[in-house]
Amino acid sequence: MFGLKKANKLIEDIDRYFDLMSQAVLAFKDGVRNYLYKDTSAFNGDLVRMSALDSEASVLRREIENALYASTALVRSRGDVMRLLEKTRNITDILNESLFQFEIETPYIPSELNTEFMKLTEFSTLAVESVIPAAKAYFDAPETVQDKVSRAYFYEREAVKYSQSIKRTVFHNMSELKLSEKFHLRYFALHIENLAKGAENVADQLAVMAIRRIM
C-alpha cells in the first residue's frame, strides 16, 4: 500500500509537470503574437509568466527525478520516464529561451510575415500540445498513446512547411532587407520550428515506451 501511494504521488507530480508545460506553451504562443503585433505591455507579461512557469517546472522536474532515483515506484519504467523528462526539458528550454530571445534581440519582422510566423507558431505549439496528453496516457492507457502521438507528427510536418516558406520568402522575395536581417528572420523561424522537432522527439520516445508497456 505504501509503495502504491508513492507511485500515485509520483504520477500526480508528473501530471502536474505536464500541466505546467501546457501553460508554458500558451504563454509562448501569446508572447509571439504580442511581439508580432507590438503589444509591448502584454508581451512583457508573457515573459514574466513564462519565467515563473519555467522555474516551477524545473523545481518539480528535479523533485520527480529524485523520487525516481530514491524509491522503487515505477521501477520498471524508471529509465524510460527519465528519458521522457529529459526530452520534455528540451521543449521547456526552447519555449523559455526562444521567447526571451525576442526580448533580447528584438528582431525586425516585417508585418507581411506576421501571418506566416503565427501559423508556424500555431503548428509548432500544436505539436507540443499533442504529446502532452499522450505522455499522461502512458501511465493509465498506454494503448492510446500511438494514436495521440500521430497528431504530433502531422503538426511537425506542417511547422516545417511554414518555416521553409518563411525562409524562402525572406531570401527570395524581400530584397529590401539587409542580409543580416534575413539571417535574423531565418534564425527565429528555425527556433520556433525546433519546438515542433522537440515534440517529434518526445513522440518517438512515447511510442517506444507505450510498446514496452503493452507487451
C-alpha positions as CSV (number, residue, x, y, z in Angstrom):
1,M,0.0,0.0,0.0
2,F,2.8,2.4,0.9
3,G,4.5,1.7,-2.4
4,L,1.3,2.2,-4.3
5,K,0.7,5.6,-2.6
6,K,4.3,6.7,-3.5
7,A,3.7,5.6,-7.1
8,N,0.4,7.5,-7.3
9,K,2.0,10.6,-5.8
10,L,4.8,10.4,-8.4
11,I,2.3,10.1,-11.3
12,E,0.4,13.1,-9.9
13,D,3.6,15.1,-9.9
14,I,4.4,14.1,-13.4
15,D,0.8,15.1,-14.5
16,R,1.3,18.5,-12.8
17,Y,4.7,18.9,-14.6
18,F,2.9,18.4,-17.9
19,D,0.2,20.8,-16.9
20,L,2.9,23.4,-16.3
21,M,4.4,22.6,-19.7
22,S,1.0,23.1,-21.3
23,Q,0.7,26.5,-19.6
24,A,4.2,27.4,-20.9
25,V,3.0,26.6,-24.5
26,L,0.2,29.0,-24.1
27,A,2.5,31.7,-22.7
28,F,4.8,31.2,-25.7
29,K,2.0,31.4,-28.2
30,D,0.7,34.6,-26.6
31,G,4.1,36.0,-26.4
32,V,4.9,35.5,-30.1
33,R,1.6,37.1,-31.1
34,N,2.0,40.0,-28.8
35,Y,5.6,40.6,-30.1
36,L,4.5,40.5,-33.7
37,Y,1.6,42.8,-33.2
38,K,3.6,45.2,-30.9
39,D,1.6,44.8,-27.7
40,T,4.7,45.5,-25.5
41,S,2.8,45.5,-22.2
42,A,1.2,42.1,-22.9
43,F,4.5,40.7,-24.2
44,N,6.3,41.7,-21.0
45,G,3.6,40.0,-19.0
46,D,4.1,36.9,-21.1
47,L,7.8,36.9,-20.3
48,V,7.0,37.2,-16.6
49,R,4.6,34.3,-16.8
50,M,7.0,32.2,-18.8
51,S,9.8,32.8,-16.3
52,A,7.6,31.7,-13.4
53,L,6.4,28.6,-15.2
54,D,9.9,27.6,-16.2
55,S,11.2,28.0,-12.6
56,E,8.3,26.0,-11.2
57,A,8.6,23.2,-13.8
58,S,12.4,23.0,-13.2
59,V,11.9,22.5,-9.4
60,L,9.1,20.0,-9.9
61,R,11.2,18.1,-12.5
62,R,14.1,17.8,-10.1
63,E,11.7,16.5,-7.4
64,I,10.4,13.9,-9.8
65,E,13.9,12.8,-10.8
66,N,15.0,12.5,-7.2
67,A,11.8,10.5,-6.3
68,L,12.5,8.1,-9.2
69,Y,16.1,7.5,-8.0
70,A,15.2,7.2,-4.4
71,S,12.2,4.9,-4.5
72,T,11.0,1.7,-6.0
73,A,8.0,3.5,-7.5
74,L,7.7,2.9,-11.3
75,V,11.0,1.0,-11.0
76,R,10.3,-1.0,-14.2
77,S,9.7,2.3,-16.2
78,R,12.3,4.4,-14.4
79,G,14.7,4.6,-17.3
80,D,12.0,5.4,-19.8
81,V,10.5,8.1,-17.6
82,M,13.8,9.7,-17.1
83,R,14.5,9.8,-20.8
84,L,11.0,11.3,-21.3
85,L,11.7,14.0,-18.7
86,E,15.0,14.8,-20.5
87,K,13.3,15.2,-23.8
88,T,10.5,17.3,-22.4
89,R,13.1,19.5,-20.7
90,N,14.4,20.3,-24.1
91,I,10.9,21.6,-25.1
92,T,10.6,23.8,-22.0
93,D,14.1,25.2,-22.6
94,I,13.1,26.1,-26.2
95,L,9.9,27.7,-25.0
96,N,11.6,29.8,-22.4
97,E,14.8,30.7,-24.3
98,S,13.1,31.4,-27.6
99,L,10.6,33.8,-26.1
100,F,13.3,35.7,-24.2
101,Q,15.4,35.9,-27.4
102,F,12.6,38.0,-28.9
103,E,13.0,40.4,-25.9
104,I,16.9,40.4,-26.0
105,E,17.5,40.6,-29.8
106,T,14.3,42.5,-30.8
107,P,14.3,41.1,-34.3
108,Y,12.7,43.2,-37.1
109,I,9.9,41.2,-38.5
110,P,8.1,42.8,-41.5
111,S,4.3,42.9,-40.9
112,E,3.6,41.0,-44.1
113,L,5.3,38.0,-42.4
114,N,3.1,38.1,-39.2
115,T,0.6,35.6,-40.5
116,E,3.3,33.2,-41.6
117,F,5.1,33.4,-38.3
118,M,1.8,32.9,-36.4
119,K,1.0,29.8,-38.5
120,L,4.4,28.4,-37.8
121,T,3.9,29.1,-34.1
122,E,0.5,27.6,-34.1
123,F,1.6,24.3,-35.7
124,S,4.7,24.1,-33.5
125,T,2.7,24.6,-30.4
126,L,0.1,22.1,-31.6
127,A,2.8,19.5,-31.9
128,V,3.7,20.0,-28.3
129,E,0.1,20.1,-27.2
130,S,-0.4,16.8,-28.9
131,V,2.3,15.0,-26.9
132,I,1.2,16.2,-23.5
133,P,-2.0,14.1,-23.4
134,A,0.0,11.2,-24.9
135,A,2.5,11.4,-22.1
136,K,-0.2,11.4,-19.5
137,A,-1.9,8.5,-21.2
138,Y,1.2,6.4,-21.0
139,F,0.6,5.7,-17.3
140,D,-3.0,4.6,-17.4
141,A,-3.9,3.9,-21.1
142,P,-0.7,3.1,-23.0
143,E,-2.7,1.6,-25.8
144,T,-4.0,5.1,-26.7
145,V,-0.5,6.7,-27.0
146,Q,0.2,5.8,-30.6
147,D,-3.0,7.5,-31.8
148,K,-2.3,10.6,-29.8
149,V,1.4,11.0,-30.9
150,S,0.4,10.6,-34.6
151,R,-1.0,14.1,-34.4
152,A,2.3,15.4,-33.3
153,Y,4.0,14.1,-36.4
154,F,1.4,15.8,-38.6
155,Y,1.8,19.1,-36.9
156,E,5.6,18.8,-37.0
157,R,5.4,18.4,-40.8
158,E,3.2,21.4,-41.2
159,A,5.5,23.5,-39.0
160,V,8.5,22.6,-41.2
161,K,6.5,23.7,-44.3
162,Y,5.7,27.1,-42.8
163,S,9.3,27.5,-41.6
164,Q,10.6,26.8,-45.0
165,S,8.1,29.1,-46.6
166,I,9.2,31.9,-44.4
167,K,12.9,31.3,-45.2
168,R,12.1,31.1,-48.9
169,T,10.1,34.3,-48.9
170,V,12.8,36.2,-46.9
171,F,15.7,35.2,-49.1
172,H,13.9,35.1,-52.5
173,N,11.3,37.9,-52.3
174,M,12.5,40.5,-49.8
175,S,15.4,42.2,-51.5
176,E,14.8,45.3,-49.4
177,L,16.1,43.5,-46.3
178,K,19.7,43.5,-45.3
179,L,21.4,40.1,-45.3
180,S,21.8,40.4,-41.5
181,E,18.1,40.9,-41.2
182,K,17.4,37.9,-43.4
183,F,19.7,35.7,-41.2
184,H,17.9,37.0,-38.2
185,L,14.5,36.1,-39.5
186,R,15.8,32.6,-40.5
187,Y,17.2,32.2,-37.0
188,F,13.9,32.9,-35.3
189,A,11.9,30.8,-37.7
190,L,14.3,27.9,-37.0
191,H,13.9,28.3,-33.3
192,I,10.1,28.1,-33.5
193,E,10.4,25.1,-35.9
194,N,12.7,23.4,-33.3
195,L,9.8,23.4,-30.9
196,A,8.0,21.0,-33.2
197,K,11.2,19.0,-33.7
198,G,11.4,18.6,-29.9
199,A,7.8,17.4,-29.8
200,E,8.6,14.9,-32.5
201,N,11.4,13.5,-30.3
202,V,9.1,13.2,-27.4
203,A,6.5,11.4,-29.6
204,D,9.2,8.9,-30.7
205,Q,10.1,8.3,-27.1
206,L,6.5,7.8,-26.1
207,A,5.8,5.4,-28.9
208,V,8.6,3.2,-27.8
209,M,7.6,3.4,-24.1
210,A,4.0,2.5,-24.9
211,I,5.0,-0.6,-26.9
212,R,7.1,-1.8,-23.9
213,R,4.2,-1.3,-21.5
214,I,1.7,-3.1,-23.7
215,M,4.0,-6.1,-24.5
